[in-house]
């Protein structure tokens, strides 16, 4: 559904994307992880035909992104900061206007507002919405299009945990309907929860890519097991055959409370590969 083949892009003398390659399969959530300024938004612009690659090829829906037609674009939903709503219009009128532009049945307006939890706020102006409600309205515009591919650029940035969980449920619901979703984020927990595969982008270069759990296991240098005993004591033991006997003995004596492996999270993996944190500015 999405393919980057040795894509590079420069602005003047500054190369912001450097020989990037990846593929996104139909019906999966692909996460592009990286701190601000890593090149995530630039990649989305190239994949959606809003910006031409300097070299290499960006493809979507089996077509070169340079050659997307109007009908192709109707199959692509985009949620980005610069895809703003009309602040003086209500939620309902924003979606009605969007439906008119894209030739969408206006009966879908009420249906979509209910889907994203904005049914009771349909008459409220976009300017009066909270950040979380505005994110829902932006998602409503994307969902109303019934796209095959959805691009979400930092969709939960700055939202409270409860609103973030609600947005996650909406995203997973669209994935379950068969949509292919391309998600950019610097939130490690979000990526691990939502994404089937991720690519770690740093200064325009992909440091590594793969399934989140597999990446964490790949970069587990400690390979140890952490034990918490019922008496409150914590132990860290090597991941080997001898430790298996130790765990078995503690379980038989009823002294073991919890067992955890030492696998790093995506934040730690990114730091070890790049020397940077995902949430750096």
C-alpha positions as a LaTeX table, in Angstrom:
\begin{tabular}{lrrr}
\hline
Residue & $x$ (\AA) & $y$ (\AA) & $z$ (\AA) \\
\hline
Unk1 & 0.00 & 0.00 & 0.00 \\
Unk2 & 2.92 & 2.36 & 0.75 \\
Unk3 & 6.49 & 2.04 & $-0.45$ \\
Unk4 & 9.60 & 4.18 & $-0.13$ \\
Unk5 & 12.58 & 3.21 & $-2.29$ \\
Unk6 & 15.86 & 5.01 & $-1.52$ \\
Unk7 & 14.06 & 8.33 & $-1.00$ \\
Unk8 & 16.13 & 11.41 & $-0.24$ \\
Unk9 & 15.15 & 15.07 & 0.10 \\
Unk10 & 17.13 & 18.26 & 0.61 \\
Unk11 & 16.12 & 21.84 & 1.31 \\
Unk12 & 18.96 & 23.95 & 0.02 \\
Unk13 & 22.19 & 22.45 & 1.37 \\
Unk14 & 20.40 & 20.60 & 4.20 \\
Unk15 & 19.55 & 16.97 & 3.52 \\
Unk16 & 16.54 & 16.10 & 5.68 \\
Unk17 & 15.72 & 12.61 & 4.32 \\
Unk18 & 18.60 & 10.29 & 3.45 \\
Unk19 & 18.12 & 7.15 & 1.38 \\
Unk20 & 14.99 & 5.96 & 3.22 \\
Unk21 & 13.36 & 2.64 & 2.24 \\
Unk22 & 10.40 & 0.78 & 3.75 \\
Unk23 & 7.11 & $-0.87$ & 2.82 \\
Unk24 & 3.70 & $-0.80$ & 4.52 \\
Unk25 & 1.35 & $-3.72$ & 3.98 \\
Unk26 & $-2.41$ & $-3.53$ & 3.55 \\
Unk27 & $-4.33$ & $-3.45$ & 6.82 \\
Unk28 & $-1.41$ & $-2.75$ & 9.14 \\
Unk29 & $-0.47$ & 0.18 & 11.34 \\
Unk30 & 3.04 & 1.34 & 10.52 \\
Unk31 & 4.70 & 3.73 & 12.94 \\
Unk32 & 7.43 & 6.20 & 12.04 \\
Unk33 & 9.15 & 7.09 & 15.30 \\
Unk34 & 11.49 & 9.98 & 15.83 \\
Unk35 & 11.98 & 13.25 & 17.72 \\
Unk36 & 10.83 & 16.60 & 16.36 \\
Unk37 & 12.84 & 17.55 & 13.31 \\
Unk38 & 13.70 & 13.95 & 12.38 \\
Unk39 & 11.94 & 14.25 & 9.00 \\
Unk40 & 8.64 & 12.49 & 9.75 \\
Unk41 & 6.33 & 15.17 & 8.33 \\
Unk42 & 8.53 & 15.63 & 5.26 \\
Unk43 & 8.14 & 11.91 & 4.49 \\
Unk44 & 4.34 & 12.15 & 4.77 \\
Unk45 & 4.33 & 15.12 & 2.39 \\
Unk46 & 6.31 & 13.12 & $-0.18$ \\
Unk47 & 4.21 & 9.99 & 0.18 \\
Unk48 & 0.98 & 11.93 & $-0.31$ \\
Unk49 & 2.20 & 13.88 & $-3.33$ \\
Unk50 & 2.41 & 17.25 & $-1.62$ \\
Unk51 & 6.19 & 17.33 & $-1.99$ \\
Unk52 & 8.40 & 15.67 & $-4.59$ \\
Unk53 & 11.31 & 13.48 & $-3.48$ \\
Unk54 & 14.73 & 14.77 & $-4.45$ \\
Unk55 & 15.68 & 11.24 & $-5.48$ \\
Unk56 & 14.22 & 7.77 & $-5.18$ \\
Unk57 & 10.57 & 6.81 & $-5.47$ \\
Unk58 & 7.61 & 7.17 & $-3.09$ \\
Unk59 & 4.59 & 5.02 & $-3.94$ \\
Unk60 & 1.09 & 4.78 & $-2.52$ \\
Unk61 & $-1.80$ & 2.59 & $-3.66$ \\
Unk62 & 0.55 & 1.14 & $-6.26$ \\
Unk63 & 1.20 & 4.51 & $-7.92$ \\
Unk64 & 4.13 & 6.90 & $-7.89$ \\
Unk65 & 3.19 & 9.74 & $-5.53$ \\
Unk66 & 4.17 & 12.26 & $-8.22$ \\
Unk67 & 1.32 & 10.99 & $-10.41$ \\
Unk68 & $-1.64$ & 10.83 & $-8.02$ \\
Unk69 & $-4.99$ & 11.74 & $-9.58$ \\
Unk70 & $-7.92$ & 13.41 & $-7.86$ \\
Unk71 & $-9.63$ & 10.03 & $-7.48$ \\
Unk72 & $-6.45$ & 8.60 & $-5.92$ \\
Unk73 & $-6.37$ & 11.41 & $-3.36$ \\
Unk74 & $-9.94$ & 10.63 & $-2.32$ \\
Unk75 & $-8.67$ & 7.24 & $-1.13$ \\
Unk76 & $-6.09$ & 8.88 & 1.13 \\
Unk77 & $-7.01$ & 10.42 & 4.48 \\
Unk78 & $-4.59$ & 12.86 & 6.11 \\
Unk79 & $-4.58$ & 14.27 & 9.64 \\
Unk80 & $-1.87$ & 16.90 & 10.05 \\
Unk81 & $-1.53$ & 20.18 & 11.93 \\
Unk82 & $-1.64$ & 22.22 & 8.75 \\
Unk83 & $-4.84$ & 20.52 & 7.62 \\
Unk84 & $-6.81$ & 22.93 & 9.80 \\
Unk85 & $-10.52$ & 23.26 & 10.32 \\
Unk86 & $-12.52$ & 26.42 & 9.72 \\
Unk87 & $-12.61$ & 27.88 & 13.22 \\
Unk88 & $-15.77$ & 29.95 & 12.77 \\
Unk89 & $-17.78$ & 26.99 & 11.48 \\
Unk90 & $-19.43$ & 24.40 & 13.70 \\
Unk91 & $-18.30$ & 20.78 & 13.76 \\
Unk92 & $-21.29$ & 19.86 & 11.61 \\
Unk93 & $-20.69$ & 22.66 & 9.08 \\
Unk94 & $-16.99$ & 21.85 & 8.82 \\
Unk95 & $-17.85$ & 18.30 & 7.84 \\
Unk96 & $-20.64$ & 19.40 & 5.51 \\
Unk97 & $-18.22$ & 21.65 & 3.66 \\
Unk98 & $-15.67$ & 18.85 & 3.43 \\
Unk99 & $-18.37$ & 16.46 & 2.17 \\
Unk100 & $-19.34$ & 18.93 & $-0.54$ \\
Unk101 & $-15.73$ & 19.35 & $-1.71$ \\
Unk102 & $-15.12$ & 15.58 & $-1.86$ \\
Unk103 & $-18.53$ & 14.58 & $-3.16$ \\
Unk104 & $-19.42$ & 12.65 & $-0.01$ \\
Unk105 & $-23.03$ & 11.91 & 0.92 \\
Unk106 & $-23.87$ & 14.53 & 3.57 \\
Unk107 & $-25.86$ & 11.96 & 5.50 \\
Unk108 & $-22.46$ & 10.65 & 6.65 \\
Unk109 & $-21.85$ & 13.85 & 8.63 \\
Unk110 & $-24.07$ & 12.94 & 11.59 \\
Unk111 & $-22.97$ & 9.30 & 11.45 \\
Unk112 & $-19.29$ & 10.23 & 11.60 \\
Unk113 & $-19.72$ & 12.81 & 14.36 \\
Unk114 & $-21.37$ & 10.11 & 16.45 \\
Unk115 & $-18.57$ & 7.66 & 15.60 \\
Unk116 & $-15.90$ & 9.99 & 17.05 \\
Unk117 & $-17.96$ & 11.04 & 20.07 \\
Unk118 & $-18.92$ & 14.55 & 18.89 \\
Unk119 & $-22.65$ & 14.03 & 18.38 \\
Unk120 & $-23.56$ & 16.32 & 21.29 \\
Unk121 & $-21.05$ & 18.97 & 20.14 \\
Unk122 & $-22.14$ & 19.08 & 16.50 \\
Unk123 & $-23.25$ & 22.71 & 16.75 \\
Unk124 & $-20.16$ & 23.94 & 18.60 \\
Unk125 & $-17.69$ & 26.11 & 16.71 \\
Unk126 & $-14.31$ & 24.57 & 15.99 \\
Unk127 & $-12.68$ & 27.58 & 17.71 \\
Unk128 & $-14.43$ & 26.64 & 20.95 \\
Unk129 & $-13.32$ & 23.01 & 21.02 \\
Unk130 & $-10.76$ & 21.62 & 23.42 \\
Unk131 & $-7.59$ & 20.19 & 21.89 \\
Unk132 & $-8.93$ & 16.66 & 22.35 \\
Unk133 & $-12.27$ & 17.49 & 20.72 \\
Unk134 & $-10.48$ & 19.19 & 17.83 \\
Unk135 & $-8.42$ & 16.02 & 17.31 \\
Unk136 & $-11.68$ & 14.05 & 17.17 \\
Unk137 & $-13.07$ & 16.49 & 14.59 \\
Unk138 & $-9.94$ & 16.11 & 12.46 \\
Unk139 & $-10.33$ & 12.34 & 12.66 \\
Unk140 & $-13.99$ & 12.66 & 11.73 \\
Unk141 & $-13.02$ & 14.47 & 8.55 \\
Unk142 & $-10.55$ & 11.69 & 7.70 \\
Unk143 & $-12.97$ & 8.86 & 8.55 \\
Unk144 & $-15.87$ & 10.39 & 6.61 \\
Unk145 & $-13.81$ & 9.98 & 3.46 \\
Unk146 & $-13.74$ & 6.17 & 3.94 \\
Unk147 & $-10.10$ & 6.10 & 2.80 \\
Unk148 & $-7.99$ & 3.04 & 2.02 \\
Unk149 & $-4.92$ & 4.65 & 3.57 \\
Unk150 & $-4.80$ & 7.04 & 6.54 \\
Unk151 & $-1.84$ & 9.25 & 7.50 \\
Unk152 & $-1.84$ & 10.43 & 11.11 \\
Unk153 & 0.89 & 12.93 & 12.02 \\
Unk154 & 1.30 & 13.03 & 15.82 \\
Unk155 & $-2.47$ & 12.51 & 16.33 \\
Unk156 & $-2.37$ & 12.52 & 20.15 \\
Unk157 & 0.35 & 15.10 & 20.80 \\
Unk158 & $-0.45$ & 17.12 & 23.90 \\
Unk159 & $-3.63$ & 15.21 & 24.77 \\
Unk160 & $-4.51$ & 13.94 & 28.24 \\
Unk161 & $-4.27$ & 10.16 & 28.84 \\
Unk162 & $-8.04$ & 9.56 & 28.76 \\
Unk163 & $-8.51$ & 11.38 & 25.45 \\
Unk164 & $-5.43$ & 9.62 & 24.07 \\
Unk165 & $-6.95$ & 6.22 & 24.89 \\
Unk166 & $-10.17$ & 7.20 & 23.13 \\
Unk167 & $-8.25$ & 8.25 & 20.01 \\
Unk168 & $-6.32$ & 4.97 & 20.11 \\
Unk169 & $-9.58$ & 3.01 & 20.13 \\
Unk170 & $-10.77$ & 4.93 & 17.06 \\
Unk171 & $-7.50$ & 4.24 & 15.24 \\
Unk172 & $-7.57$ & 0.53 & 16.07 \\
Unk173 & $-11.18$ & 0.39 & 14.95 \\
Unk174 & $-10.27$ & 1.73 & 11.51 \\
Unk175 & $-7.43$ & $-0.78$ & 11.28 \\
Unk176 & $-9.90$ & $-3.56$ & 12.07 \\
Unk177 & $-12.08$ & $-2.31$ & 9.19 \\
Unk178 & $-9.14$ & $-2.91$ & 6.83 \\
Unk179 & $-7.59$ & 0.54 & 6.61 \\
Unk180 & $-3.84$ & 0.87 & 6.26 \\
Unk181 & $-2.56$ & 3.44 & 8.75 \\
Unk182 & 0.72 & 5.36 & 8.66 \\
Unk183 & 1.35 & 6.93 & 12.06 \\
Unk184 & 4.09 & 9.32 & 13.10 \\
Unk185 & 4.82 & 9.76 & 16.79 \\
Unk186 & 7.53 & 10.34 & 19.35 \\
Unk187 & 5.43 & 8.57 & 21.99 \\
Unk188 & 7.00 & 5.16 & 22.62 \\
Unk189 & 4.02 & 3.72 & 24.52 \\
Unk190 & 1.64 & 4.78 & 21.77 \\
Unk191 & 3.80 & 3.14 & 19.10 \\
Unk192 & 4.13 & $-0.11$ & 21.06 \\
Unk193 & 0.40 & $-0.29$ & 21.69 \\
Unk194 & $-0.80$ & 0.55 & 18.17 \\
Unk195 & 1.81 & $-0.44$ & 15.63 \\
Unk196 & 2.33 & $-3.74$ & 13.86 \\
Unk197 & 5.71 & $-2.49$ & 12.69 \\
Unk198 & 7.80 & 0.63 & 13.32 \\
Unk199 & 10.74 & 2.43 & 11.74 \\
Unk200 & 13.09 & 4.47 & 13.92 \\
Unk201 & 13.96 & 7.72 & 12.12 \\
Unk202 & 16.81 & 9.93 & 13.30 \\
Unk203 & 18.10 & 12.96 & 11.38 \\
Unk204 & 16.55 & 11.67 & 8.16 \\
Unk205 & 17.99 & 8.15 & 8.44 \\
Unk206 & 16.16 & 4.96 & 9.45 \\
Unk207 & 18.23 & 3.41 & 12.22 \\
Unk208 & 16.22 & 0.16 & 12.21 \\
Unk209 & 12.71 & $-1.14$ & 11.59 \\
Unk210 & 10.54 & $-4.11$ & 12.51 \\
Unk211 & 7.92 & $-5.37$ & 14.95 \\
Unk212 & 8.14 & $-3.43$ & 18.26 \\
Unk213 & 8.53 & $-6.54$ & 20.42 \\
Unk214 & 11.13 & $-8.02$ & 18.08 \\
Unk215 & 13.15 & $-4.80$ & 18.08 \\
Unk216 & 13.13 & $-4.72$ & 21.88 \\
Unk217 & 14.35 & $-8.32$ & 22.05 \\
Unk218 & 16.98 & $-7.65$ & 19.40 \\
Unk219 & 18.58 & $-4.89$ & 21.47 \\
Unk220 & 18.29 & $-6.62$ & 24.85 \\
Unk221 & 21.96 & $-6.54$ & 25.83 \\
Unk222 & 21.41 & $-7.34$ & 29.51 \\
Unk223 & 19.41 & $-10.55$ & 29.01 \\
Unk224 & 18.51 & $-10.84$ & 32.66 \\
Unk225 & 15.41 & $-11.64$ & 34.72 \\
Unk226 & 14.07 & $-9.45$ & 37.52 \\
Unk227 & 12.32 & $-11.14$ & 40.42 \\
Unk228 & 10.22 & $-9.56$ & 43.14 \\
Unk229 & 9.83 & $-11.70$ & 46.25 \\
Unk230 & 6.89 & $-11.70$ & 48.65 \\
Unk231 & 9.15 & $-10.41$ & 51.43 \\
Unk232 & 9.74 & $-7.25$ & 49.37 \\
Unk233 & 13.20 & $-8.18$ & 48.13 \\
Unk234 & 14.16 & $-7.63$ & 44.46 \\
Unk235 & 16.59 & $-9.89$ & 42.62 \\
Unk236 & 18.17 & $-9.69$ & 39.16 \\
Unk237 & 19.56 & $-12.94$ & 37.79 \\
Unk238 & 21.05 & $-14.01$ & 34.43 \\
Unk239 & 18.82 & $-15.46$ & 31.71 \\
Unk240 & 20.21 & $-19.01$ & 31.81 \\
Unk241 & 19.51 & $-22.60$ & 32.88 \\
Unk242 & 20.77 & $-22.08$ & 36.45 \\
Unk243 & 18.34 & $-19.19$ & 36.92 \\
Unk244 & 15.48 & $-21.45$ & 35.81 \\
Unk245 & 16.28 & $-23.70$ & 38.76 \\
Unk246 & 16.38 & $-20.67$ & 41.07 \\
Unk247 & 12.95 & $-19.51$ & 39.90 \\
Unk248 & 11.52 & $-23.01$ & 40.24 \\
Unk249 & 12.85 & $-23.29$ & 43.80 \\
Unk250 & 11.41 & $-19.90$ & 44.81 \\
Unk251 & 8.03 & $-20.85$ & 43.34 \\
Unk252 & 7.96 & $-24.16$ & 45.18 \\
Unk253 & 8.67 & $-22.37$ & 48.46 \\
Unk254 & 5.93 & $-19.82$ & 47.71 \\
Unk255 & 8.35 & $-16.91$ & 47.94 \\
Unk256 & 8.07 & $-15.55$ & 44.37 \\
Unk257 & 5.71 & $-12.65$ & 43.64 \\
Unk258 & 6.52 & $-11.47$ & 40.08 \\
Unk259 & 8.94 & $-12.22$ & 37.23 \\
Unk260 & 10.02 & $-9.71$ & 34.56 \\
Unk261 & 12.50 & $-9.94$ & 31.70 \\
Unk262 & 14.99 & $-7.13$ & 31.09 \\
Unk263 & 13.88 & $-6.30$ & 27.54 \\
Unk264 & 14.26 & $-2.58$ & 26.79 \\
Unk265 & 11.39 & $-0.45$ & 25.57 \\
Unk266 & 11.39 & 1.42 & 22.25 \\
Unk267 & 12.63 & 4.57 & 23.96 \\
Unk268 & 15.71 & 2.70 & 25.23 \\
Unk269 & 16.27 & 1.05 & 21.84 \\
Unk270 & 16.12 & 4.42 & 20.09 \\
Unk271 & 18.52 & 5.94 & 22.61 \\
Unk272 & 21.01 & 3.08 & 22.20 \\
Unk273 & 20.92 & 3.38 & 18.39 \\
Unk274 & 21.03 & 7.16 & 18.05 \\
Unk275 & 22.17 & 8.64 & 21.36 \\
Unk276 & 18.96 & 10.69 & 21.39 \\
Unk277 & 15.62 & 10.48 & 23.17 \\
Unk278 & 12.42 & 10.17 & 21.15 \\
Unk279 & 10.91 & 13.19 & 22.88 \\
Unk280 & 13.84 & 15.53 & 22.28 \\
Unk281 & 13.02 & 18.86 & 20.65 \\
\hline
\end{tabular}
